[in-house]
Amino acid sequence: MRRVSRLCIGAALFGSVVFSLLLFGQAGPLHAAEPIKIGVVSSIIGPTAFIGTPQKDLITAVVESTNKHGGLLGRQVELYLEDDQSQATNAVIAVAKLARDRKVAAIVGPSNTDSGMAMIPTCDQEQVPFVLTAPCIGDYKKWVFYLGAGDAKEGMQALEFAVKALGAKRIALFSSTDNHGSTLSNAVLKDIGKYPGVSFVIHEKCEATDTSMIPQLTKIKAANPDTLLVFMQGNTAAVVARNYRQLGMTTQVVTSHGVPMPSFLKIAGDAAEQGKWIMFGNFLAVVEKYPDSDPMKRDVYEPLKKVLQEKYGKGLQPNIFHAVASDGIRAVLDAIKLAGSDERAAIRDALEKVRFMGFVGEYAPTATDHQGSPKPATVPMVLKNGELYPYPWHRS
């Protein structure tokens, strides 16, 4: 925990200056100039609308606040929002429209991985800067920028925590066969060699839609590991938690960052209570448990909360989908400021130089690596009396 906190302190203080100026401190008269056009693709209807609607709301609030406080470069910012209806084919049509017809300076979005991957070729072909808010990882593309550290680095962080913080030696690995679980498990299977005397004693897999994990957990229990890594999304992990309790298991569990979501808490109930289940997750899930002086709470969370509640009322609490969209639009707006221009090439170059601590990690791409964060910013947490708390119970 100390390593994560030190990272947050330095980078968050730097980033907060930029974000504060962006949201609340820009001044100067607006001139009769053409607006700066930014395109957004998100899912307003369809299965991923629960992601796209918060994205739209957050980006709208940030842009309105920016315009209220002087705009960018003495100009207003104009949003062009396209709804992909949760379908990748629609996302391709939307991005082509934004790039060719609307001639936007940059694009932020979308809400799901399939749409994001489908949009990449068009953005690269049309030479329009694209900051992905969906969890995508891909080969280097000149015009495409990714948020966060990516699933592979998240998996390696969980393994490092199990070995160094918990003293794990005999580790069981339980992963889903989807992209999320496969990426995480492949990363740690390659990374385990860094830790002498540490090994995987068993590796079990499941489908994301499986409704019983008892066969796999029975084998894991028989292998007698000291730690179990669970790499899958929240709904799937909730089935594991229920079956884990049914089998009377007591093995220490460490999960990937996709687990501590509202759906997991609802389905798993108290099966994952207390310290036997340590779950990595975005700090947003436990930020209200941090002291007000904490840099991530003070300099990253509170500005976001303020701008959202100024537009939508005090009852709205930021969620992870607001947060990821915040990092995406912030990267674009900061790049425009740094470039001093809304020319696409200038924004692209500036996106390699922008630096801030965001919700999904430090935004710090380079000229040869556009994966935004060099390290994961997720933190370990535990469930206690139905609520998530930072591990062990507070940040050190």
N, C-alpha and C positions, 0 to 999 in steps of 0.2 A: 504493500500500500504506500509506503514512503516514496518508492520510485515513481509511482503514478502521480502522487501529489506534487513532487518537485517539478515534474514535467508541466503539470497544469499551472503552477504558480508563475513560472517565467513566461510561458507562451500566452497564458490567459491575460496577463497584464498588458502585454504588447497588443494583443488582438482587441482588447476591450477599448483601447484608445480609438482604433479605427472604427469599431462598431458604434461607439458612442457618438463620434462625429457624424457617422453615416445616418444614424437614426434621429439624433436629437440636436446636433450642433452645427449643421451647415447653415450658413447665413449668406446674405447677399441678394440683391434684386434679381428677379428672373427677367430674361431678355426674350424678345420675340424671335426665338430660334426654334428650329425643328426639334421635336422631342427625341429623346434617345429611346429607341425601340428595343424591347426585350421580349422574347417569346417564351412561353411556358406551355409544356405539354403535361397534362395530368389526367387522372381518371375521375371524372365527376359522376359517372354512372357505371354500373357493372360491378364485378366482384371485388375490384380494388378501389372502389369509390371511398371506402373507409380510410384509405391512404391519401387519395387524391384531393378529397375535400379539405382536410386540414392543410395540405400543401398549398392549395389555391388560397385559402383564407390567410395563411401566414404571409405568402408572397405579396398578396394584395395589401395587407396591413403595412408591411415594410415599405413598399413602394409609395403608398399614400403618405406615410410618415416622412419618407425621404423628400417627396415633393413639398410637403407642408413646411419643411425646414430648409428650403432653398433649392431642392433638386440636385442634380449632378452637373458639374461644369457649367452652372448657370442655366441649365435647361431642365425641363420636366422629363420625367421618365414615364413612358407609355407602355403598358402591358398588352400583349396579344396572347390570349389564353385559348388553347385548343384542347378539347376533350377527346382522348383516344378511346373512351368508352371501355377501357380495360382490355383493348385488343391491339396486338402488335401491328396488324395491317393498317389500322386506323392511325397508329402512331407514326408510321412511315409517311402516310398522306399528310398528316398534320405538320411534320417537320419540313417536308418539302414546301408546303404552303408558307410556312413561316420564313424559311430561308430564301425562297425565290420570289414569292408574291409580296409578302410583308417587308422583306428585306431587313429583318431584325439584326441587331448588332451581335446578339448572343442568345443562346437557348438554355433554359433550365428545365429539368424534369428527367424522367417521368415517374410514374407511381409503381411500376413493376419491372422486374428484370427482363422479361420477354420484350416489352416495348423498348426498354433502354437499349438492348442489344440490337434490335431492329433499326433503331434510329441512328446508330453509330456510322454506318457506311454513308448515309446521305449527308450527315453533318461534315464528315471528312471530305466528301466529294465537293460539297458546296462551299467548303472553307468557311464555316461559321463556328465560332467557339461554342462548345457544348459541355456543360457541367452536369454530370449525372447525379440524380438524387435517388435512383434505384440502386440496389446492391448488385452492381455489375463489376466484373473484372475482365480485362481483355488485354490484347497486345497493344503496344504503344501506337497511338494514333495522334497525329500532329495537332488536331483540332478538338480532341476529346479529353476531358478531365474527370477523374473519379474521386469521390469522397471516401473518407475512411481508410483504414489500413487493409481491408479485404479479409475474407474468411481464413485464408491460409495463415496470416499473421495472428488472427484471433485464436486459432487452434494452437499455435505454438506458444502463445501467452498462457493459455489454460494448462498446457503441459508443464511449462516452466513453473507455474504457480503450484501445481500438484507436487512437483519434485522438490522445489526449493522451500516453499512455505509449509507444505504438509509432510515432507519427507517420504513421498511415495517411492516405492521400489518395484513392486509387482502390480502392474496397472492393467486393468481391463478396459477395452475400448468398445463402445456400443454406438454405432452411427447409422443414420438413415442413408438410403441409397440415392437420394436426390442430390442436386448440385451442392447444396449447403453442406450436408453431411459428408459427401464424398470429398469435397475440397478440404474440409477440416481434417478428416481422417487421413487423407493422403499426406497432408502437411506434417502431422505428428509422427506418422510412420517413418517418414524421412528424417525427422528431427530427433528421434529418440536416441540416435547414436551419439549425440552431444553429451549424454548423461551416463557415465560409466556406472555399471551395476544396476541400472534401471532397464526394465524390459516390459513389453506387452505380453501378458500370459495368455490372453485370449482376445479375439476381435469378432464381435457379433454384429450383424446388420439387420435392418428392418426396412420395410416400406413405410413411407410417410403416412399412409392410410391404414396401417395395421391397427387392429382393435385389441389385440392381446400380445404382450411381450413375455409371457410366462415361459415359453420354450427357451428363448434366448437368455433370460435372466436366470433360469434354472442352471444352464451351462456356466454362466458367469459365476454364480454362487459356488458351484462345485470347484471352479478354478481357484477359489480362495484368494482373490486379489486384495491388496490393502486400499486401493483406490479405483473407482470406476469413472471413466470419462464418458459423458453422454453428449454426443454431438448430433443434435437434431433441432427442429423447430418446436415451439411451445406446445402445440396440440399433441404432437407425437410424444414428446417428453412427458406430458401429463399421464399418458397411458403407462409409461415406464414407471412413473412415481406410484401410481395406484398398485401396479403389480409388484413392485419392489416391497411395498408394505404388506401385501397379501402373502408374500413368500418369507416374511420376517427377516428381511435383509438388513444388515447394519453397516455394510461397506460404505466408506466415505465416497460421496458423489461430487464430482465437479462437472458443471455443464458449460456448453457453449453459450454465446451471447444471444442466440435466438430463443432461449427458454423463458426468462422471467417476463413474460408478457401477460396482459390481463386474461387471455384465454387459458394460459397454463394455470394461473392462480384459481380460476373458476373451476376448471375440470379436475385439477389435482387435489384441490382442497387442502387439508392439513397433512397430506401424505408426504410432503416435502418440507415439513416444518423443522425449524431449528438447524443446527449446524451440520447434520448428516447430508444435507444437500446445499452445496455452495454453488451459486449460479453467477456466471459472468453476465453483465448486462450494462446497458447505457446508464451513465450516472444520473440521467434524468429520472429514472425510476425511484431513486432514493434521495434526490437532491434536497427535498424538504426536510430531511433528517440531518443535513449538514448545518453547522453553525453559520450565522449570517456573514461571518468574516471569511469564510472559505472562498478562495479566488474563483473557482468554477461557478459557485452559486452566485457570487456577487457580480462577476464580470461577464459571465456567459449566459446564465439562466435568467437573472433578474431583468436585463435589458430586453430579452425576448418576451418575458412575461408582461413587462410594461407595455410594449408596443401592441401586443395582442389584446390585452385588456382595455387599452385605450380605445380600440376600435370595436371590440365585441362584448365588453362588459367584464366586471370583476369575477363573474362566475366561471369564466373560461380558464381552465388550467392547461398549460402547454403539454402536448404529448410528443412522443418520439417522431411522429410524422411532421408536426410543426417544426421540430428541431432540425431534422435532416434538410427540409426545405429552406430553413434559415441559413444553414451552411452553404447551400447551393446559391441562393440569391446574393448572399453576402460576398461570396467569392467573385461573382460577376460584377457587382457594384463596386467593390474595392478595386477590381482590375480596371474598370473604366476610370476611376479616380486616379489610379496610379499611371495609367496610360495617358491621361489628359485628352482622351479622344474616344469616339465610339466607332472608329474604324476597326473592322474585324481583326485584321492582322495585329494591330496594336494591342487589342484586348487579349488576343491569344498569347502574345509575348508576355503581357503583364500577369496573366494567370499563372505563369511559371515563377513569378517573383512575389506574388501576394503571400502573406504569412499571417495566420491567426489561429487561436485555439478555438475550435468549434465543438459541437455536440458529438460528432463522430470522430473526433481526434484533431490533431494539429493539421491544418491545411498547409502543406509544404511540398508541392510537386516540384520536380526539377525538369531541366531541358531534356532529360533522357528517360524520366519516369514520371508519368502523370497520375500514378496512384497517390491520392492526396496526402495520406498520413503515413509517416514512417513507422509509427507504433500504434497499437490499439489504445483507445482511451476508455475501454470498458473496465468496470471495476467489479470485484467479487461482492456478492450480497447473499443474505439468507432470509428465509421467511420466518416470521415470528408473530403469532396471534393474527394471522391473515395479512400481515403487512411486511413489505420488504425493508430490510435494514442493511446498511453497509456492513461488510464483514471486518472484524468480528461483531461489533455493534456500533462502531463509530469510526470515522476516518482518523488515522494517526498522522 
